[in-house]
Amino acid sequence: MKSFKDRINEVTRGGWIRAGIWCTLYVVFVFWVAWGDWKSLGWLVLLPLIVDAFTTKYINYGWWRKYKDTKPALYTLCSWIDAIVFALVAVYFINLYIFQNYQIPSSSLEKTLRVGDFLYVSKMAYGARVPQTPLSMPLMQHTFPAWLGGGKSYLDKPHWDYKRLAGWTSPQKGDIVVFNFPAGDTVCSKMQNPDYYTLRHYYGEALIKNRKDVFGEIIVRPVDRRENYVKRCVGTPGDSLRIVDNVIYVNGKREPEKEGLQYNYFVQTDGHLFSAKYLEKLGISLADRVQVDATTWHFPLTQAMKAELEKNPHVLAIAIEPEEQGGAVYPLGHNDWTRDNYGPIYIPKKGDRILITEENYWIYKRIADAYEFKPIAIGEEYEFEMDYYWMMGDNRHNSADSRFWGFVPEDHVVGRPVFIWLSLDKDNHKIRWNRLGNKATGR
């Protein structure tokens, strides 16, 4: 067996260069993660292992390579294990700290981001979060697929406190943001949409617990294992927001409407049936083509689409969907607001001290109970420990957003979509080539 000195003498110049590059990258990474919490610098103890892997190779990680000719089956098996482990570790760290892919699952942001768009989501833009449940299977948000037996794809322990690394900015008004679904902390295993709190509001807690055949088990998930949502940020910490007849006012100022903004409308005709080709050209997907009766249709429309329909000689009238059809809004059961006329509501920022009154108690109770785990009482001041955001979809009448489940805490923010790297039409499954490479920032 070679001595350590002999191994040092045999290290090539290239080996030292590779070791230097990887050690430098690792040191930069550790300092980035440890910024503001210097206890994490303890990870630097792994530096000798990195040096050894590229130089002396005192620890023989590739022991199996010597069996290439004598034990080919063992060599092949170990080769596959080595490649898979390396890929999983690489994907794990890339998804945690640099970027992840995200597929648009619903139409809440049509026509800005469309169902079937695949996004490159930057974790570094707002600062990557240190994982709160670090022991998890890469590429699986919270559950193994059925063919792997289902069940949780992560371990509850160890559980680390919330920490966000240094980023370039924070979510701004107008940004499209990917975040963990705040009301996804508690879900029913057999009916995960709508969320547990909405189900409880409409069906009652007793029925949910007694009808496990319908609702399933009640599951509690940590922040970073909740479903990923994507919406537009329309309110930032310290803002006061109000919606009047579908128009958003922030701090008393009317917000400009985005080009792709759309609402649901009832379209009355003279009995004419719209052809599939006409509706496709208009931009109405198959799922959105609802015929209510012989003369009435129900469509989500942008202002441009609405203007085009108004030119159709068979269209007699177009009326916006009544606000009552939106259902109950946040805080559920404790206001007379609607989807289209909402607020005013103040969006807290870190360090705010607000007097809790009968009027705002239910607005901020969920923050205290579910996000900051502190007591809240009427007549006392409450100090907020995090920044909060207000998220809404551009498809305003087909979006489950902050109007229905409230604030998005800063620790739920995942990242910012940058561009669309693939787009598949949900109606015909063809690639939408004109969307590839398009910006997904929402600006």
C-alpha positions, 0 to 999 in steps of 0.5 A, spaced: 500 500 500 502 506 497 504 511 503 500 518 503 507 521 501 508 517 495 500 519 493 502 526 494 508 525 489 504 522 484 498 527 483 499 531 476 498 538 475 491 537 472 489 534 479 491 540 483 488 544 478 481 541 478 481 540 486 483 548 486 477 549 482 472 545 485 474 547 492 473 554 490 466 553 488 465 549 494 468 555 499 464 560 495 457 556 496 458 555 503 459 562 504 453 564 500 449 559 504 452 561 511 451 568 510 448 571 516 448 564 520 456 563 520 454 556 524 454 553 517 461 554 516 462 548 519 461 545 512 468 547 510 470 540 514 468 537 507 474 540 504 479 535 505 475 530 502 474 534 495 481 535 495 482 527 496 477 526 491 481 529 485 489 528 488 491 523 492 485 519 492 486 516 499 479 514 500 478 509 494 471 511 492 472 507 485 474 501 488 469 497 484 472 499 477 478 494 478 473 489 477 471 491 470 474 484 467 474 479 473 467 481 475 463 485 469 456 484 473 459 487 479 462 493 475 456 494 471 451 494 477 456 499 481 457 503 474 449 504 474 449 506 482 455 511 481 451 515 475 444 515 478 447 517 485 451 523 482 445 525 478 440 525 484 445 529 488 446 534 482 439 535 481 437 535 488 442 541 489 441 545 482 433 544 484 434 547 491 439 553 490 439 555 482 433 553 478 427 548 477 422 546 472 415 548 473 409 546 468 403 551 468 397 546 470 391 551 470 389 557 466 389 562 472 394 566 468 391 565 461 393 569 456 400 571 460 402 564 461 398 558 458 396 551 460 402 546 458 407 552 458 414 549 461 418 554 465 425 555 467 424 558 474 430 562 478 431 560 485 437 565 485 432 571 483 429 572 490 434 568 494 434 560 494 431 557 501 435 553 505 431 546 505 426 546 511 425 538 510 432 536 507 431 529 506 427 528 500 427 525 494 429 529 488 424 531 483 418 529 487 414 535 491 411 531 497 408 524 494 411 518 491 407 516 484 402 510 485 407 505 482 412 506 487 407 505 492 405 512 494 406 515 501 411 521 503 417 523 499 420 526 504 422 525 512 419 530 517 426 530 521 430 533 521 427 540 520 430 546 519 428 553 520 426 558 515 432 561 512 433 565 505 440 566 502 442 573 499 438 574 492 438 579 487 431 582 489 424 581 492 417 580 489 415 586 486 408 588 484 407 585 477 412 580 478 409 573 476 412 568 482 412 561 484 410 560 491 408 554 496 400 554 496 399 557 503 393 553 504 396 547 502 399 546 510 392 541 511 389 537 505 384 531 504 388 526 501 382 524 496 380 531 495 386 536 495 383 541 491 379 545 494 384 546 500 381 543 507 379 550 509 375 551 503 372 544 504 371 545 512 367 552 510 362 548 506 361 541 508 363 542 516 369 539 520 365 533 522 363 531 515 370 531 513 372 527 519 367 522 518 367 521 511 374 518 509 371 514 503 370 521 500 375 526 503 380 521 505 385 522 511 387 529 513 394 531 512 399 536 514 405 538 510 411 543 511 412 549 508 417 547 502 412 540 501 406 544 499 404 544 492 407 550 488 402 555 485 404 561 480 400 567 480 402 575 479 404 579 485 399 585 485 400 587 492 407 587 496 408 588 504 406 595 506 400 596 501 393 597 502 389 593 496 382 594 494 378 591 488 372 595 486 368 592 480 374 588 478 379 593 478 385 593 483 387 599 487 393 599 491 394 605 496 388 608 493 391 608 486 388 604 480 393 599 477 394 598 470 391 592 467 395 587 463 394 586 456 392 578 457 387 580 463 381 576 462 374 575 465 368 570 464 362 573 460 355 570 458 354 571 451 347 571 448 346 569 440 340 569 436 341 561 436 347 561 432 352 555 434 360 558 433 364 553 429 370 550 433 375 553 428 372 560 429 373 559 437 380 556 436 381 562 432 378 567 437 383 564 442 378 560 446 380 553 448 376 547 448 375 546 456 372 554 456 367 553 451 361 552 455 354 552 452 349 554 457 343 553 453 340 554 446 342 561 445 347 562 451 355 561 451 360 562 457 367 564 455 373 567 459 375 573 454 380 578 454 378 585 452 381 584 445 377 577 444 370 581 447 371 586 442 372 581 436 365 577 439 361 584 439 363 585 431 359 578 430 352 579 427 350 573 431 352 576 438 346 580 441 349 581 448 355 580 452 355 580 460 360 579 465 359 574 470 355 576 476 360 576 482 356 572 486 358 566 482 365 567 485 363 564 492 366 565 499 372 569 499 378 570 505 377 570 511 371 565 509 365 566 513 367 573 516 366 578 511 361 580 506 366 581 500 366 578 493 371 576 488 370 582 484 369 587 490 374 586 495 377 589 501 380 594 503 385 590 506 392 591 509 398 587 507 403 587 513 410 587 512 416 585 517 416 589 524 409 592 523 405 593 529 397 593 528 392 594 533 387 587 533 380 589 532 374 586 531 374 588 524 381 585 522 381 579 527 379 574 522 384 577 517 390 576 521 388 570 525 391 565 520 397 569 519 398 568 527 396 561 527 399 558 521 405 562 519 408 565 525 405 561 531 403 566 536 397 568 540 393 574 537 387 577 541 382 583 540 385 589 543 392 588 543 398 590 538 400 584 534 407 585 531 409 581 524 415 577 523 415 576 516 413 580 509 407 578 506 404 578 499 398 578 495 397 574 489 392 574 483 391 570 477 390 574 470 384 570 468 381 573 474 374 569 474 378 562 474 383 563 479 384 560 486 388 566 489 389 570 495 382 573 494 380 566 497 386 564 501 389 570 503 396 572 504 403 569 501 408 569 507 415 570 504 417 563 507 413 560 501 416 564 496 420 559 491 422 563 485 421 567 479 419 564 472 424 567 467 423 564 460 418 558 457 423 552 454 417 548 452 410 549 451 404 544 449 397 546 447 393 542 451 387 541 446 392 538 441 398 536 444 402 540 439 408 544 441 407 551 440 413 553 437 412 561 437 412 561 445 419 557 446 424 562 449 418 567 451 420 571 457 415 569 463 417 574 468 410 578 467 413 584 465 
